[in-house]
């Protein structure tokens, strides 16, 4: 069998979906620093062999193919594509399910106090800032002051939005049942709107200064794709941030909408009655949240390719002379 052909076709949604189910697997978090370094070395070794053999296919046995695929999975899940360095473990997309399970459970608790609402929104946006910064396009660097300012703006905005919605919902002219459903959806509306503010704040320099834009072309000798850097584009940076923000909303939607609606339905049917009703309710809620996080994260982040494509005419005038599509790293 050959390893020259990519395991996943990232030009299609189905291929990206399979790729992200692989790269966001929490099992990759178990890899040690030494194992990550070895995986990088293995990937570099085999890709070097592929380049040497090109345009002929590199044929290997099943054991080598399995080793290469596993190494590639670890690299894709843990190594930043711009820096080549490991993303801090809690802020990798493969850690999204375990880290967000706790936070979502806190935000979806029934009848929360104002202090509880503020704390969980602060915790959620603090995590989001760290994830957004750790997985952002690294062709643009931010100073500690800029990071601190973005963090303060993002967390303050998210808390204000949540507190305002929490105070407004009880006074809406709705029936008790409708008001209960609307109240359970407050975390989603808060997180979605605050998430857009969050990612815009933490990645504002990409929108102002631009991100690296490049052409992809095949090397005439090896047949492999090569990058030809064309410079930075603020419009590409704006596209990158908007697509990432849309992915965040799509990620939060099923997690913060489906479990609370199902819990409301189950509660109305008296499923959680009896002396152990509270315990069963909490276990059911956590299970629904965990399933929603695990199942719906890859479809959301796979919607937009990480190596985004656009036409030169959509960018600044200096790129208009380029023919064919140009590319940029969207970030996650």
C-alpha positions as CSV (number, residue, x, y, z in Angstrom):
1,X,0.0,0.0,0.0
2,X,1.1,3.6,-0.6
3,X,1.3,6.5,1.9
4,X,1.9,9.1,-0.8
5,X,-1.8,9.7,-1.2
6,X,-3.3,11.8,1.7
7,X,-5.5,9.8,4.1
8,X,-8.2,12.4,4.0
9,X,-9.4,14.5,1.0
10,X,-9.5,18.0,2.7
11,X,-11.0,19.5,-0.5
12,X,-14.4,17.8,0.4
13,X,-16.6,18.3,3.5
14,X,-16.7,14.5,4.0
15,X,-12.9,14.3,4.0
16,X,-12.6,17.2,6.4
17,X,-15.2,15.6,8.7
18,X,-13.2,12.3,8.9
19,X,-10.0,14.3,9.4
20,X,-11.5,16.3,12.4
21,X,-13.0,13.2,13.9
22,X,-9.5,11.8,13.9
23,X,-7.6,14.9,15.0
24,X,-10.0,15.9,17.8
25,X,-10.0,12.5,19.4
26,X,-9.3,12.9,23.2
27,X,-7.2,9.8,23.0
28,X,-4.4,11.9,21.4
29,X,-4.1,13.8,24.6
30,X,-2.5,10.7,26.2
31,X,0.7,11.1,24.0
32,X,3.7,12.3,25.9
33,X,6.1,15.1,24.8
34,X,8.5,12.4,23.7
35,X,5.9,10.6,21.7
36,X,4.9,13.9,20.0
37,X,8.5,14.6,19.1
38,X,8.9,11.1,17.7
39,X,5.6,11.5,15.7
40,X,7.0,14.7,14.1
41,X,10.2,13.0,13.3
42,X,8.4,10.1,11.7
43,X,6.2,12.3,9.6
44,X,9.2,14.3,8.4
45,X,11.0,11.1,7.6
46,X,8.2,9.6,5.6
47,X,7.3,12.8,3.8
48,X,11.0,13.2,2.9
49,X,10.9,9.7,1.4
50,X,7.7,10.5,-0.4
51,X,9.4,13.6,-1.9
52,X,12.4,11.5,-3.0
53,X,10.3,8.9,-4.6
54,X,7.9,11.3,-6.3
55,X,6.3,11.2,-8.8
56,X,6.4,7.4,-8.1
57,X,4.3,6.1,-5.2
58,X,6.0,5.1,-2.0
59,X,4.9,1.5,-1.2
60,X,5.0,0.3,2.4
61,X,3.7,-2.6,4.4
62,X,0.7,-2.4,6.7
63,X,2.7,-1.9,9.8
64,X,4.5,1.1,8.4
65,X,1.3,2.6,7.0
66,X,-0.3,2.3,10.5
67,X,2.7,3.9,12.1
68,X,2.7,6.8,9.6
69,X,-1.1,7.3,10.0
70,X,-0.8,7.4,13.8
71,X,2.1,9.8,13.7
72,X,0.2,12.0,11.3
73,X,-2.9,12.0,13.7
74,X,-0.8,13.1,16.6
75,X,0.9,15.9,14.6
76,X,-2.5,17.1,13.2
77,X,-4.1,17.1,16.7
78,X,-1.3,18.6,18.7
79,X,1.2,20.6,16.6
80,X,0.4,24.1,15.3
81,X,0.7,24.2,11.5
82,X,2.4,27.6,11.5
83,X,5.0,27.2,14.3
84,X,5.6,23.5,14.3
85,X,5.4,23.5,18.1
86,X,2.9,21.7,20.3
87,X,-0.3,23.6,21.2
88,X,-0.6,23.7,25.0
89,X,-2.5,20.6,26.0
90,X,-5.7,22.1,27.5
91,X,-6.1,24.4,24.5
92,X,-5.9,21.8,21.7
93,X,-9.1,21.0,19.9
94,X,-8.7,17.4,21.0
95,X,-9.2,18.7,24.6
96,X,-12.4,20.5,23.6
97,X,-14.8,17.8,24.9
98,X,-13.3,17.2,28.4
99,X,-12.6,20.9,29.1
100,X,-16.0,22.1,27.8
101,X,-17.9,19.3,29.5
102,X,-17.3,20.9,32.9
103,X,-18.0,24.4,31.8
104,X,-21.2,23.6,29.8
105,X,-22.5,21.6,32.8
106,X,-22.0,24.6,35.0
107,X,-23.7,27.0,32.6
108,X,-26.7,24.7,32.1
109,X,-27.5,24.2,35.8
110,X,-31.1,25.1,36.5
111,X,-32.0,28.3,38.4
112,X,-28.4,29.5,38.7
113,X,-27.5,32.4,41.0
114,X,-26.1,35.7,39.5
115,X,-22.7,34.8,40.9
116,X,-22.8,31.4,39.3
117,X,-23.8,32.9,35.9
118,X,-20.9,35.4,36.1
119,X,-18.4,32.7,37.2
120,X,-19.2,30.2,34.5
121,X,-19.3,32.8,31.7
122,X,-16.0,34.2,32.9
123,X,-14.5,30.6,32.9
124,X,-15.9,29.9,29.5
125,X,-14.6,33.0,27.9
126,X,-11.2,32.6,29.6
127,X,-10.9,29.2,28.0
128,X,-12.1,30.5,24.7
129,X,-9.5,33.3,24.7
130,X,-6.8,30.7,25.4
131,X,-8.1,28.3,22.7
132,X,-8.5,31.2,20.1
133,X,-5.0,32.5,20.8
134,X,-3.3,29.1,20.8
135,X,-4.9,28.0,17.5
136,X,-4.8,31.4,15.7
137,X,-2.8,32.1,12.5
138,X,0.7,32.8,13.8
139,X,1.9,34.9,10.9
140,X,0.6,37.8,13.1
141,X,2.1,38.2,16.6
142,X,0.5,39.9,19.6
143,X,2.3,41.6,22.5
144,X,1.4,40.7,26.1
145,X,-0.4,44.1,26.5
146,X,-2.5,43.4,23.4
147,X,-3.4,39.9,24.6
148,X,-4.4,41.3,28.0
149,X,-6.5,44.0,26.5
150,X,-8.3,41.5,24.2
151,X,-8.9,39.2,27.1
152,X,-10.4,41.9,29.3
153,X,-12.7,43.1,26.5
154,X,-13.8,39.6,25.6
155,X,-14.6,38.4,29.1
156,X,-16.2,41.7,30.2
157,X,-18.5,41.7,27.2
158,X,-19.5,38.1,27.6
159,X,-20.4,38.6,31.3
160,X,-22.4,41.8,30.5
161,X,-24.3,40.1,27.7
162,X,-25.2,37.1,29.9
163,X,-26.2,39.1,33.0
164,X,-28.4,41.4,30.8
165,X,-30.1,38.4,29.2
166,X,-30.5,36.6,32.5
167,X,-32.2,39.7,34.0
168,X,-34.4,40.3,30.9
169,X,-35.9,36.8,30.4
170,X,-37.9,36.6,33.7
171,X,-39.7,39.9,32.7
172,X,-40.7,38.8,29.2
173,X,-44.5,38.6,28.6
174,X,-44.5,34.9,28.0
175,X,-46.1,31.8,29.5
176,X,-44.3,30.0,32.2
177,X,-43.5,27.0,30.0
178,X,-42.2,29.3,27.1
179,X,-40.2,31.4,29.5
180,X,-38.6,28.3,30.9
181,X,-37.5,27.2,27.5
182,X,-36.2,30.7,26.6
183,X,-34.3,30.8,29.9
184,X,-32.6,27.5,29.1
185,X,-31.5,29.0,25.8
186,X,-29.9,32.0,27.4
187,X,-26.5,30.3,27.7
188,X,-26.4,29.6,24.0
189,X,-27.3,33.1,23.0
190,X,-24.8,34.5,25.5
191,X,-22.0,32.2,24.5
192,X,-22.6,32.6,20.7
193,X,-22.7,36.4,20.8
194,X,-19.8,36.7,23.3
195,X,-17.8,34.1,21.3
196,X,-17.9,36.4,18.2
197,X,-16.7,39.3,20.4
198,X,-14.1,37.0,21.9
199,X,-12.5,35.8,18.7
200,X,-12.7,39.3,17.2
201,X,-10.9,40.8,20.2
202,X,-8.2,38.1,20.4
203,X,-7.5,38.1,16.7
204,X,-8.1,41.7,15.8
205,X,-4.5,42.2,14.5
206,X,-5.3,39.6,11.7
207,X,-8.1,41.8,10.5
208,X,-6.0,45.0,10.8
209,X,-2.6,43.9,9.6
210,X,-3.6,40.8,7.5
211,X,-2.5,37.2,7.4
212,X,-0.1,35.5,5.0
213,X,-1.5,34.7,1.6
214,X,0.1,32.1,-0.7
215,X,-0.2,30.3,-3.9
216,X,0.0,26.5,-4.1
217,X,1.8,25.0,-7.1
218,X,3.3,21.6,-7.9
219,X,7.0,21.2,-8.0
220,X,7.9,20.1,-11.5
221,X,10.5,17.6,-10.2
222,X,8.9,16.1,-7.2
223,X,5.2,16.7,-8.1
224,X,4.6,17.9,-4.5
225,X,2.7,21.1,-3.6
226,X,4.8,24.1,-2.7
227,X,3.8,27.4,-1.1
228,X,4.6,30.7,-2.8
229,X,4.2,33.5,-0.2
230,X,2.5,36.6,-1.7
231,X,2.4,38.8,1.4
232,X,-0.2,39.7,4.0
233,X,-3.8,40.6,3.4
234,X,-6.2,42.3,5.9
235,X,-9.2,41.1,3.9
236,X,-7.9,37.5,4.1
237,X,-7.5,38.1,7.9
238,X,-11.1,39.3,8.1
239,X,-12.3,36.2,6.3
240,X,-10.3,34.0,8.6
241,X,-11.8,35.5,11.7
242,X,-15.3,35.5,10.4
243,X,-15.1,31.9,9.3
244,X,-13.6,30.9,12.7
245,X,-16.4,32.8,14.5
246,X,-19.0,31.1,12.5
247,X,-17.5,27.7,13.4
248,X,-17.6,28.6,17.1
249,X,-21.3,29.4,16.8
250,X,-22.0,26.2,15.0
251,X,-20.0,24.3,17.7
252,X,-22.0,25.9,20.5
253,X,-25.4,25.5,19.0
254,X,-26.0,21.8,19.4
255,X,-24.2,21.6,22.7
256,X,-26.1,24.4,24.4
257,X,-29.5,23.9,22.6
258,X,-30.2,20.2,22.3
259,X,-29.4,19.1,25.9
260,X,-31.5,21.8,27.7
261,X,-34.4,21.2,25.4
262,X,-34.3,17.4,25.9
263,X,-33.9,17.9,29.7
264,X,-37.0,20.1,29.7
265,X,-39.0,17.5,27.8
266,X,-37.8,14.7,30.2
267,X,-38.6,16.8,33.3
268,X,-42.1,17.4,32.1
269,X,-42.6,13.7,31.6
270,X,-41.5,13.1,35.2
271,X,-38.5,11.0,34.3
272,X,-36.5,12.4,37.2
273,X,-38.9,11.8,40.0
274,X,-38.2,9.8,43.1
275,X,-35.4,10.1,45.8
276,X,-32.6,9.7,43.2
277,X,-34.2,12.0,40.7
278,X,-31.6,14.8,41.1
279,X,-28.7,12.4,40.7
280,X,-30.2,10.8,37.6
281,X,-31.0,14.3,36.2
282,X,-27.4,15.5,36.6
283,X,-25.9,12.3,35.1
284,X,-28.3,12.5,32.1
285,X,-27.5,16.2,31.6
286,X,-23.7,15.5,31.6
287,X,-24.2,12.5,29.3
288,X,-26.2,14.6,26.8
289,X,-23.6,17.4,26.9
290,X,-20.7,15.0,26.4
291,X,-22.4,13.3,23.5
292,X,-23.3,16.6,21.9
293,X,-19.7,17.9,22.3
294,X,-18.1,14.8,20.9
295,X,-20.6,14.3,18.0
296,X,-21.1,17.9,16.8
297,X,-17.6,19.4,17.2
298,X,-16.0,17.9,14.0
299,X,-19.0,18.8,11.7
300,X,-18.8,22.4,12.9
301,X,-15.1,23.0,12.5
302,X,-15.0,21.0,9.3
303,X,-17.4,23.3,7.5
304,X,-14.7,25.7,6.5
305,X,-11.3,24.3,5.3
306,X,-8.4,25.3,7.6
307,X,-6.4,26.2,4.5
308,X,-9.0,28.6,3.2
309,X,-9.3,29.5,-0.5
310,X,-10.4,32.7,-2.1
311,X,-10.1,34.6,-5.4
312,X,-7.5,37.4,-5.7
313,X,-10.2,39.8,-6.8
314,X,-11.7,39.6,-3.3
315,X,-8.5,40.8,-1.7
316,X,-6.5,44.0,-1.9
317,X,-5.7,45.5,-5.3
318,X,-2.0,44.3,-5.2
319,X,-3.2,40.7,-5.4
320,X,-5.5,41.2,-8.4
321,X,-2.8,40.4,-10.9
322,X,-2.6,36.8,-9.6
323,X,-4.3,34.1,-11.6
324,X,-6.3,31.3,-10.0
325,X,-7.1,30.9,-6.3
326,X,-4.9,32.0,-3.4
327,X,-4.9,30.5,0.1
328,X,-4.4,31.4,3.7
329,X,-4.5,29.6,7.1
330,X,-7.9,30.2,8.6
331,X,-6.9,29.1,12.1
332,X,-9.3,27.2,14.3
